[in-house]
C-alpha cells in the first residue's frame, strides 16, 4: 500500500470517529434541553403532568381545559401536601 492510500484511509477513519462523536454530542445536548414529563394524565377536562423545574424540583402541572388556566404545584414533604406556586391564564401564555 502506498502512502497516498494509507493517508486516505486514515482520513476516512478519522472522519467516521469525528462523526460518531458529533452525533453523541448532539444527542446529549438535545435530550438535556427538552422538557421531560415523567407522568402525564390527559382527560377532556384537564391534563396532569409531573416534570422537573429549572430549580431541580419535581412539580405538578395542571392544565384546566374548562377554565383555560395552567396551575403549578410543588410538594411540601414536611406537611405531605401540594402547595400552589402559580396560576396562569392560557391567554397570557399564548397572547390571544
N, CA, C and O of each residue as an XYZ file, in Angstrom:
384
protein
N       0.841     -1.170      0.000
C       0.000      0.000      0.000
C       0.891      1.239      0.000
O       1.840      1.330      0.778
N       0.580      2.184     -0.871
C       1.433      3.374     -0.912
C       0.960      4.412      0.129
O      -0.078      4.238      0.769
N       1.725      5.462      0.276
C       1.452      6.475      1.298
C       0.153      7.223      1.046
O      -0.517      7.622      1.999
N      -0.215      7.422     -0.196
C      -1.436      8.162     -0.518
C      -2.672      7.389     -0.068
O      -3.581      7.956      0.538
N      -2.700      6.083     -0.372
C      -3.840      5.256      0.046
C      -3.914      5.161      1.559
O      -5.006      5.193      2.127
N      -2.785      5.047      2.212
C      -2.750      4.976      3.668
C      -3.266      6.279      4.278
O      -4.007      6.245      5.260
N      -2.891      7.412      3.718
C      -3.366      8.706      4.216
C      -4.870      8.850      4.001
O      -5.573      9.366      4.870
N      -5.359      8.402      2.864
C      -6.800      8.464      2.591
C      -7.597      7.608      3.574
O      -8.634      8.036      4.081
N      -7.104      6.398      3.839
C      -7.776      5.526      4.808
C      -7.745      6.119      6.209
O      -8.726      6.003      6.943
N      -6.655      6.744      6.591
C      -6.561      7.379      7.908
C      -7.541      8.549      8.015
O      -8.195      8.728      9.043
N      -7.637      9.346      6.940
C      -8.591     10.454      6.938
C     -10.030      9.953      7.000
O     -10.859     10.538      7.697
N     -10.329      8.883      6.281
C     -11.675      8.322      6.292
C     -12.022      7.780      7.678
O     -13.127      7.997      8.174
N     -11.079      7.077      8.300
C     -11.314      6.543      9.642
C     -11.531      7.673     10.647
O     -12.417      7.584     11.496
N     -10.733      8.727     10.556
C     -10.902      9.839     11.493
C     -12.221     10.570     11.245
O     -12.818     11.090     12.187
N     -12.685     10.621      9.995
C     -13.974     11.242      9.691
C     -15.108     10.458     10.340
O     -16.045     11.056     10.872
N     -15.038      9.122     10.305
C     -16.055      8.302     10.959
C     -16.048      8.504     12.470
O     -17.110      8.606     13.084
N     -14.877      8.563     13.069
C     -14.772      8.767     14.515
C     -15.347     10.132     14.901
O     -16.114     10.236     15.858
N     -14.978     11.168     14.162
C     -15.488     12.513     14.460
C     -16.995     12.608     14.250
O     -17.678     13.302     15.004
N     -17.520     11.928     13.248
C     -18.966     11.905     13.025
C     -19.677     11.234     14.193
O     -20.724     11.704     14.639
N     -19.114     10.143     14.685
C     -19.697      9.468     15.845
C     -19.694     10.354     17.082
O     -20.687     10.408     17.807
N     -18.595     11.045     17.329
C     -18.517     11.954     18.481
C     -19.533     13.082     18.335
O     -20.194     13.449     19.306
N     -19.659     13.626     17.146
C     -20.615     14.704     16.891
C     -22.049     14.247     17.142
O     -22.830     14.974     17.755
N     -22.399     13.058     16.677
C     -23.747     12.537     16.886
C     -24.041     12.321     18.362
O     -25.151     12.604     18.814
N     -23.083     11.831     19.112
C     -23.276     11.639     20.556
C     -23.478     12.981     21.248
O     -24.347     13.099     22.112
N     -22.698     13.990     20.887
C     -22.833     15.314     21.494
C     -24.172     15.960     21.140
O     -24.802     16.584     21.994
N     -24.603     15.819     19.908
C     -25.893     16.379     19.503
C     -27.015     15.714     20.278
O     -27.927     16.395     20.748
N     -26.965     14.397     20.419
C     -27.985     13.674     21.169
C     -27.978     14.102     22.632
O     -29.040     14.295     23.224
N     -26.812     14.250     23.211
C     -26.698     14.651     24.613
C     -27.264     16.058     24.818
O     -27.976     16.295     25.794
N     -26.961     16.991     23.918
C     -27.472     18.358     24.039
C     -28.973     18.424     23.817
O     -29.667     19.184     24.493
N     -29.476     17.644     22.889
C     -30.903     17.656     22.607
C     -31.699     17.124     23.779
O     -32.712     17.719     24.147
N     -31.278     16.030     24.372
C     -32.044     15.448     25.473
C     -31.952     16.280     26.734
O     -32.887     16.267     27.535
N     -30.854     17.010     26.947
C     -30.752     17.807     28.163
C     -31.588     19.071     28.092
O     -31.947     19.613     29.137
N     -31.918     19.573     26.888
C     -32.697     20.798     26.753
C     -34.192     20.543     26.646
O     -34.980     21.479     26.777
N     -34.593     19.334     26.417
C     -36.005     19.038     26.272
C     -36.678     18.931     27.628
O     -36.079     18.474     28.603
N     -37.919     19.354     27.674
C     -38.710     19.133     28.872
C     -39.076     17.658     28.902
O     -39.526     17.103     27.899
N     -38.887     17.041     30.023
C     -39.156     15.622     30.144
C     -40.273     15.416     31.152
O     -40.090     15.674     32.341
N     -41.413     14.959     30.696
C     -42.538     14.695     31.582
C     -42.427     13.264     32.087
O     -42.245     12.329     31.307
N     -42.538     13.107     33.403
C     -42.449     11.778     33.976
C     -43.787     11.057     33.935
O     -43.839      9.850     33.699
N     -44.868     11.791     34.164
C     -46.173     11.155     34.144
C     -47.172     12.138     33.553
O     -47.214     13.303     33.949
N     -47.962     11.675     32.622
C     -48.974     12.525     32.006
C     -50.309     11.806     32.064
O     -50.425     10.642     31.681
N     -51.319     12.523     32.552
C     -52.695     12.021     32.551
C     -53.508     13.043     31.788
O     -53.545     14.213     32.170
N     -54.155     12.628     30.725
C     -54.936     13.556     29.904
C     -56.393     13.114     29.881
O     -56.708     11.965     29.571
N     -57.253     14.032     30.207
C     -58.697     13.837     30.165
C     -59.278     15.016     29.388
O     -58.578     16.007     29.181
N     -60.528     14.940     28.955
C     -61.103     16.090     28.245
C     -61.132     17.376     29.088
O     -60.955     18.467     28.546
N     -61.355     17.259     30.406
C     -61.480     18.439     31.258
C     -60.135     18.964     31.774
O     -60.009     20.156     32.052
N     -59.137     18.096     31.903
C     -57.863     18.511     32.486
C     -56.737     17.611     32.012
O     -56.962     16.511     31.508
N     -55.515     18.108     32.185
C     -54.313     17.323     31.925
C     -53.377     17.506     33.105
O     -53.210     18.622     33.597
N     -52.771     16.438     33.561
C     -51.814     16.467     34.668
C     -50.459     16.007     34.160
O     -50.364     15.059     33.380
N     -49.410     16.688     34.609
C     -48.066     16.308     34.191
C     -47.111     16.608     35.331
O     -47.174     17.683     35.928
N     -46.239     15.681     35.635
C     -45.158     15.944     36.575
C     -43.888     16.154     35.776
O     -43.618     15.434     34.815
N     -43.110     17.150     36.182
C     -41.865     17.445     35.480
C     -40.923     18.151     36.437
O     -41.337     18.696     37.460
N     -39.657     18.129     36.084
C     -38.645     18.789     36.891
C     -38.525     20.246     36.452
O     -38.438     20.536     35.259
N     -38.521     21.164     37.428
C     -38.392     22.585     37.122
C     -36.926     22.952     36.960
O     -36.048     22.111     37.150
N     -36.660     24.207     36.611
C     -35.282     24.668     36.441
C     -34.490     24.590     37.738
O     -33.272     24.415     37.719
N     -35.188     24.721     38.871
C     -34.514     24.637     40.164
C     -34.211     23.191     40.562
O     -33.561     22.951     41.579
N     -34.673     22.242     39.774
C     -34.402     20.839     40.046
C     -35.454     20.172     40.904
O     -35.272     19.029     41.324
N     -36.561     20.868     41.178
C     -37.641     20.291     41.984
C     -38.674     19.642     41.085
O     -38.924     20.110     39.975
N     -39.267     18.574     41.561
C     -40.358     17.927     40.850
C     -41.637     18.695     41.153
O     -41.932     18.955     42.319
N     -42.400     19.063     40.131
C     -43.631     19.822     40.319
C     -44.767     19.172     39.541
O     -44.554     18.372     38.630
N     -45.975     19.543     39.934
C     -47.181     19.056     39.276
C     -47.770     20.208     38.471
O     -48.028     21.284     39.011
N     -47.982     19.980     37.183
C     -48.582     20.971     36.296
C     -49.978     20.489     35.945
O     -50.157     19.364     35.479
N     -50.973     21.350     36.172
C     -52.364     21.009     35.889
C     -52.881     21.996     34.853
O     -52.844     23.208     35.065
N     -53.357     21.478     33.747
C     -53.970     22.308     32.711
C     -55.470     22.089     32.783
O     -55.970     21.021     32.430
N     -56.190     23.116     33.248
C     -57.650     23.066     33.356
C     -58.222     23.510     32.016
O     -58.202     24.695     31.682
N     -58.731     22.550     31.253
C     -59.236     22.843     29.911
C     -60.549     23.607     29.944
O     -60.859     24.324     28.992
N     -61.339     23.473     31.027
C     -62.611     24.187     31.114
C     -62.406     25.678     31.372
O     -63.060     26.513     30.748
N     -61.496     26.014     32.293
C     -61.252     27.414     32.649
C     -60.111     28.036     31.842
O     -59.963     29.258     31.823
N     -59.316     27.216     31.187
C     -58.209     27.716     30.389
C     -57.078     28.287     31.218
O     -56.541     29.347     30.897
N     -56.711     27.589     32.288
C     -55.613     28.049     33.148
C     -54.608     26.923     33.369
O     -54.942     25.740     33.315
N     -53.377     27.329     33.619
C     -52.316     26.406     33.980
C     -51.997     26.636     35.439
O     -51.698     27.761     35.841
N     -52.056     25.578     36.241
C     -51.744     25.649     37.666
C     -50.488     24.837     37.923
O     -50.333     23.736     37.396
N     -49.592     25.381     38.733
C     -48.353     24.686     39.070
C     -48.306     24.510     40.581
O     -48.518     25.457     41.338
N     -48.025     23.281     41.007
C     -47.935     22.952     42.429
C     -46.573     22.338     42.712
O     -46.005     21.644     41.868
N     -46.054     22.598     43.908
C     -44.824     21.935     44.348
C     -45.128     21.149     45.610
O     -45.978     21.557     46.402
N     -44.449     20.029     45.809
C     -44.717     19.226     47.002
C     -44.064     19.833     48.241
O     -42.952     20.359     48.192
N     -44.788     19.743     49.341
C     -44.241     20.090     50.654
C     -44.194     18.773     51.420
O     -45.200     18.332     51.975
N     -43.023     18.152     51.446
C     -42.903     16.820     52.021
C     -43.083     16.827     53.530
O     -43.530     15.834     54.104
N     -42.741     17.933     54.179
C     -42.901     18.020     55.634
C     -44.354     17.960     56.059
O     -44.693     17.334     57.063
N     -45.217     18.620     55.282
C     -46.646     18.649     55.608
C     -47.448     17.649     54.788
O     -48.655     17.510     54.982
N     -46.777     16.949     53.865
C     -47.408     15.949     53.000
C     -48.581     16.550     52.221
O     -49.696     16.028     52.232
N     -48.287     17.670     51.545
C     -49.314     18.318     50.745
C     -48.679     19.021     49.556
O     -47.460     19.174     49.486
N     -49.520     19.444     48.627
C     -49.074     20.215     47.477
C     -49.356     21.690     47.734
O     -50.457     22.060     48.143
N     -48.353     22.525     47.491
C     -48.514     23.963     47.662
C     -48.667     24.608     46.288
O     -47.890     24.311     45.381
N     -49.661     25.490     46.118
C     -49.781     26.181     44.826
C     -48.623     27.155     44.629
O     -48.251     27.890     45.543
N     -48.064     27.148     43.429
C     -46.952     28.038     43.101
C     -47.453     29.192     42.249
O     -47.194     30.355     42.556
N     -48.170     28.871     41.176
C     -48.635     29.904     40.256
C     -49.864     29.406     39.503
O     -50.021     28.211     39.251
N     -50.729     30.354     39.150
C     -51.868     30.091     38.271
C     -51.770     31.078     37.123
O     -51.761     32.290     37.336
N     -51.697     30.560     35.912
C     -51.503     31.405     34.735
C     -52.638     31.158     33.741
O     -52.844     30.023     33.311
N     -53.384     32.218     33.370
C     -54.370     32.042     32.296
C     -53.655     31.728     30.985
O     -52.625     32.326     30.673
N     -54.199     30.798     30.231
C     -53.576     30.394     28.982
C     -53.513     31.550     27.976
O     -52.627     31.580     27.122
N     -54.453     32.502     28.076
C     -54.424     33.657     27.167
C     -53.161     34.490     27.377
O     -52.675     35.107     26.430
N     -52.616     34.521     28.601
C     -51.365     35.231     28.856
C     -50.175     34.498     28.239
O     -49.232     35.124     27.754
N     -50.229     33.181     28.261
C     -49.113     32.400     27.708
C     -49.044     32.474     26.199
O     -47.954     32.499     25.626
N     -50.195     32.508     25.549
C     -50.233     32.452     24.098
C     -50.712     33.746     23.451
O     -50.891     33.797     22.234
N     -50.922     34.788     24.248
C     -51.222     36.121     23.732
C     -52.408     36.216     22.810
O     -52.278     36.672     21.674
N     -53.544     35.799     23.271
C     -54.753     35.886     22.443
C     -55.191     37.294     22.284
O     -56.192     37.557     21.618
